[in-house]
Amino acid sequence: MLRTRVITAVILLIVLLVVLLYGGVVGWNLFVLAVLVGAFWEWARLGLFKPRQAIAYAVLGGALCVAAERVINLQTQALPLLALASVFWVAFAPWCLRNVSVGVLANKSLYGFAGFVLIAAAGLALIITKTYGIVFLLSTIAICFAADIFAYFFGKALGKRKLAPRISPGKSWEGAIGGAFSVVLLSWLVVVLSGTYPELKNTWQVMAFERWHPFVFTFWLVVLSAYSVVGDLFESMLKRRAGLKDSSQLLPGHGGVLDRIDAQLPVLPLAILLVSAIVV
């Protein structure tokens, strides 16, 4: 299993680097579309859609994203969709987690609509980030990676109080706090080093720092770290309802697409909205 996981990770990394460095706009958009179609299909599976319904849902979701990318100005007209997704994550998802229930999302129509909004918003946010450079893109998605990696190590070393035992028994408050602390520390390090290394001025962290007061900047970093955990827990809750360990087996050794991007779903739209006054 470890060997398979490593091989898959290496292949994905190579594909990502090739697309970022040589794929241009078309290559990146196609890469994001492939990710979105996989995520739509898995979302439908977790919603207990029938196999044919799940395929149709994925195709329709991908088509809607292509249409949106072609028709609207993403940097301005996509912001309402990002805001709608953010409202879901900020207001509704925590309620679901507290009750360990998908609540009204048990309605397939509403569940399907929510999937279109949440996954499309994250995908369009990915396309927006790329238009402002690879450094901006990587620095944005790095927020979730840092929160997750350091939460794991802090949780292993210090974890005692379970964060959500009925959903994800392995997560602890100590891990989540350690992850958030690490995101704040690393982000401030990027801001400080940007005076020495000009290329860092194109990062999300520096742009957000220029947009917000330092205390507010730090607050938003904590919020983004927290909602990366919310995204992870929300997908875990859906998998428990569906009786699945992974969202699929599309990525051997890693599970499915949603298993890899669950934390990014709430963070990407929020991150873009927080710097929208700069990047628009």
VMD Tcl script that draws the C-alpha trace (Angstrom):
set ca {
  {0.00 0.00 0.00}
  {2.81 2.43 0.87}
  {4.56 1.70 -2.41}
  {1.35 2.32 -4.37}
  {0.74 5.53 -2.45}
  {4.25 6.82 -3.18}
  {4.07 5.92 -6.88}
  {0.71 7.65 -7.26}
  {1.99 10.74 -5.43}
  {5.07 10.95 -7.65}
  {3.01 10.60 -10.83}
  {0.55 13.27 -9.68}
  {3.40 15.61 -8.78}
  {5.03 15.16 -12.17}
  {1.72 15.76 -13.97}
  {1.07 18.87 -11.88}
  {4.53 20.31 -12.56}
  {4.31 19.63 -16.29}
  {0.88 21.24 -16.51}
  {1.95 24.27 -14.47}
  {5.20 24.83 -16.34}
  {4.26 23.87 -19.88}
  {0.50 23.48 -20.10}
  {-0.42 27.13 -20.30}
  {-3.99 28.29 -19.73}
  {-5.57 25.46 -21.72}
  {-3.52 22.77 -20.00}
  {-4.31 24.08 -16.53}
  {-8.02 24.44 -17.29}
  {-8.17 20.87 -18.61}
  {-6.34 19.61 -15.52}
  {-8.78 21.41 -13.23}
  {-11.71 20.10 -15.27}
  {-10.48 16.51 -14.84}
  {-10.24 17.06 -11.09}
  {-13.72 18.58 -10.97}
  {-15.36 15.79 -12.96}
  {-13.83 13.24 -10.59}
  {-14.97 15.25 -7.58}
  {-18.52 15.62 -8.95}
  {-18.75 11.88 -9.56}
  {-17.54 11.08 -6.05}
  {-19.89 13.65 -4.50}
  {-22.80 11.90 -6.22}
  {-21.58 8.52 -4.97}
  {-21.41 9.81 -1.40}
  {-24.96 11.11 -1.85}
  {-26.05 7.56 -2.67}
  {-26.85 8.36 -6.30}
  {-27.20 5.36 -8.60}
  {-24.15 4.65 -10.81}
  {-25.68 6.11 -13.98}
  {-26.97 9.12 -12.07}
  {-23.48 9.73 -10.67}
  {-21.95 9.68 -14.15}
  {-24.61 12.04 -15.50}
  {-24.08 14.34 -12.51}
  {-20.32 14.45 -13.14}
  {-20.77 15.20 -16.85}
  {-23.30 17.94 -16.14}
  {-21.10 19.46 -13.43}
  {-18.11 19.52 -15.74}
  {-20.16 21.04 -18.56}
  {-21.48 23.79 -16.29}
  {-17.95 24.65 -15.17}
  {-16.72 24.82 -18.77}
  {-19.65 27.06 -19.68}
  {-18.97 29.34 -16.71}
  {-15.27 29.63 -17.56}
  {-16.09 30.50 -21.17}
  {-18.99 32.89 -20.61}
  {-18.29 34.95 -17.49}
  {-15.42 37.10 -16.24}
  {-14.16 34.86 -13.46}
  {-12.32 37.59 -11.54}
  {-15.53 39.56 -11.02}
  {-18.63 37.58 -11.96}
  {-17.53 34.37 -10.19}
  {-17.31 36.12 -6.82}
  {-21.04 35.64 -5.98}
  {-20.62 31.89 -6.45}
  {-17.52 31.91 -4.24}
  {-19.47 33.89 -1.65}
  {-22.39 31.43 -1.75}
  {-20.02 28.50 -1.22}
  {-18.31 30.37 1.62}
  {-21.64 31.00 3.34}
  {-22.33 27.27 3.21}
  {-18.97 26.41 4.76}
  {-19.07 29.15 7.39}
  {-22.69 28.83 8.47}
  {-24.12 25.47 7.47}
  {-21.29 22.92 7.49}
  {-20.42 23.42 11.21}
  {-24.10 22.88 12.09}
  {-24.06 19.58 10.18}
  {-20.88 18.51 11.97}
  {-22.27 19.34 15.41}
  {-25.31 17.20 14.69}
  {-23.31 14.57 12.77}
  {-25.95 14.73 10.11}
  {-26.30 15.98 6.57}
  {-29.67 17.35 7.67}
  {-31.58 18.85 4.76}
  {-28.85 17.54 2.43}
  {-30.59 14.19 2.78}
  {-32.78 15.61 0.01}
  {-31.00 14.52 -3.17}
  {-31.98 17.60 -5.15}
  {-30.60 19.93 -2.50}
  {-27.55 17.72 -2.01}
  {-26.90 17.75 -5.74}
  {-27.24 21.53 -5.92}
  {-24.86 21.95 -2.98}
  {-22.29 19.80 -4.76}
  {-22.50 21.90 -7.91}
  {-21.94 25.08 -5.89}
  {-19.16 23.85 -3.59}
  {-17.08 21.94 -6.11}
  {-17.55 24.45 -8.94}
  {-16.62 27.34 -6.61}
  {-13.38 25.62 -5.60}
  {-12.58 24.78 -9.23}
  {-13.20 28.30 -10.50}
  {-11.13 29.62 -7.59}
  {-8.28 27.39 -8.77}
  {-8.52 28.85 -12.27}
  {-8.55 32.38 -10.84}
  {-5.46 31.77 -8.74}
  {-3.53 30.52 -11.78}
  {-4.24 33.74 -13.70}
  {-2.12 35.57 -11.12}
  {0.85 33.26 -11.44}
  {2.16 29.93 -10.27}
  {3.56 31.43 -7.07}
  {0.15 32.82 -6.11}
  {-1.49 29.47 -6.89}
  {0.99 27.37 -4.93}
  {1.00 29.74 -1.95}
  {-2.80 29.54 -1.76}
  {-3.12 25.76 -1.83}
  {-0.12 25.52 0.54}
  {-2.32 26.86 3.36}
  {-4.23 23.59 3.51}
  {-1.15 21.44 3.08}
  {0.62 23.21 5.95}
  {-2.43 22.99 8.20}
  {-2.86 19.28 7.48}
  {0.80 18.25 7.74}
  {1.50 20.09 10.98}
  {-1.84 19.07 12.48}
  {-0.77 15.48 11.96}
  {2.57 15.95 13.74}
  {1.16 18.05 16.57}
  {-1.67 15.54 16.98}
  {0.75 12.61 17.13}
  {2.95 14.36 19.68}
  {0.41 16.15 21.86}
  {-3.06 14.98 20.88}
  {-5.28 14.07 23.83}
  {-8.66 15.76 23.32}
  {-10.63 14.37 20.38}
  {-11.88 16.99 17.95}
  {-14.76 15.03 16.40}
  {-14.69 11.45 17.74}
  {-17.90 10.38 15.99}
  {-16.63 11.54 12.60}
  {-12.83 11.30 12.59}
  {-11.44 9.73 15.78}
  {-7.84 10.44 14.77}
  {-8.18 14.23 14.86}
  {-7.46 16.17 18.04}
  {-7.84 19.75 19.23}
  {-4.11 19.89 19.85}
  {-3.44 18.89 16.25}
  {-5.87 21.44 14.84}
  {-4.42 24.24 16.99}
  {-0.88 23.21 16.10}
  {-1.78 23.23 12.41}
  {-3.29 26.72 12.66}
  {-0.28 28.00 14.61}
  {2.05 26.62 11.94}
  {0.07 28.27 9.12}
  {0.27 31.62 10.92}
  {4.00 31.24 11.61}
  {4.87 30.19 8.06}
  {2.70 32.92 6.54}
  {4.37 35.60 8.64}
  {7.74 34.15 7.62}
  {6.75 34.56 3.96}
  {5.74 38.17 4.61}
  {9.01 38.95 6.40}
  {11.16 37.25 3.75}
  {9.33 39.02 0.91}
  {11.51 42.06 1.59}
  {14.59 39.97 0.75}
  {13.08 37.72 -1.93}
  {10.92 39.80 -4.30}
  {9.31 36.73 -5.87}
  {7.46 36.17 -2.59}
  {5.56 39.41 -3.16}
  {3.36 37.44 -5.56}
  {2.20 35.06 -2.84}
  {-1.30 35.00 -1.39}
  {0.19 35.73 2.03}
  {1.84 39.01 1.02}
  {-1.20 40.16 -0.96}
  {-3.48 39.41 1.99}
  {-1.10 41.17 4.38}
  {-1.22 44.28 2.20}
  {-5.02 44.08 2.17}
  {-5.60 43.63 5.90}
  {-4.32 44.98 9.21}
  {-1.70 42.59 10.68}
  {-4.05 41.42 13.44}
  {-6.87 40.86 10.96}
  {-4.43 39.10 8.63}
  {-3.51 36.71 11.44}
  {-7.18 36.18 12.29}
  {-8.01 35.20 8.71}
  {-5.12 32.74 8.63}
  {-6.57 31.03 11.70}
  {-10.02 31.00 10.06}
  {-8.66 29.43 6.87}
  {-6.83 26.80 8.90}
  {-10.00 26.04 10.84}
  {-12.10 25.67 7.72}
  {-9.57 23.36 6.12}
  {-10.41 21.06 9.04}
  {-14.14 21.66 8.52}
  {-13.83 20.60 4.88}
  {-11.98 17.45 5.88}
  {-14.52 16.56 8.58}
  {-17.49 17.29 6.33}
  {-16.27 14.84 3.70}
  {-15.57 12.27 6.42}
  {-19.16 12.69 7.60}
  {-20.46 12.07 4.08}
  {-18.31 8.95 3.77}
  {-19.65 7.62 7.07}
  {-23.21 8.14 5.87}
  {-22.42 6.31 2.63}
  {-20.55 3.55 4.47}
  {-17.35 4.16 2.51}
  {-13.77 4.39 3.71}
  {-12.67 6.49 0.72}
  {-14.63 8.65 -1.70}
  {-13.43 6.33 -4.51}
  {-10.33 4.50 -5.72}
  {-9.48 6.89 -8.55}
  {-6.09 7.59 -6.96}
  {-4.53 4.25 -5.96}
  {-3.19 4.37 -2.42}
  {-4.81 7.76 -1.77}
  {-8.50 7.07 -2.21}
  {-10.45 9.53 -4.30}
  {-10.22 13.08 -5.56}
  {-12.39 14.42 -2.74}
  {-10.10 12.73 -0.23}
  {-7.29 14.92 -1.55}
  {-9.15 18.21 -2.04}
  {-11.71 18.12 0.80}
  {-9.78 20.74 2.81}
  {-9.38 22.94 -0.28}
  {-13.13 23.11 -0.95}
  {-13.84 25.73 1.74}
  {-10.41 27.38 1.76}
  {-10.03 28.27 -1.94}
  {-13.23 30.36 -2.26}
  {-12.59 32.08 1.09}
  {-8.97 32.81 0.20}
  {-9.92 34.41 -3.11}
  {-12.64 36.51 -1.51}
  {-10.22 37.78 1.14}
  {-7.85 39.20 -1.45}
  {-10.43 40.05 -4.09}
  {-9.98 43.80 -3.53}
  {-6.38 43.31 -4.73}
  {-6.60 40.73 -7.46}
  {-9.75 42.00 -9.19}
}
mol new
graphics top color blue
foreach p $ca { graphics top sphere $p radius 0.5 }
foreach p [lrange $ca 0 end-1] q [lrange $ca 1 end] { graphics top cylinder $p $q radius 0.2 }
display resetview
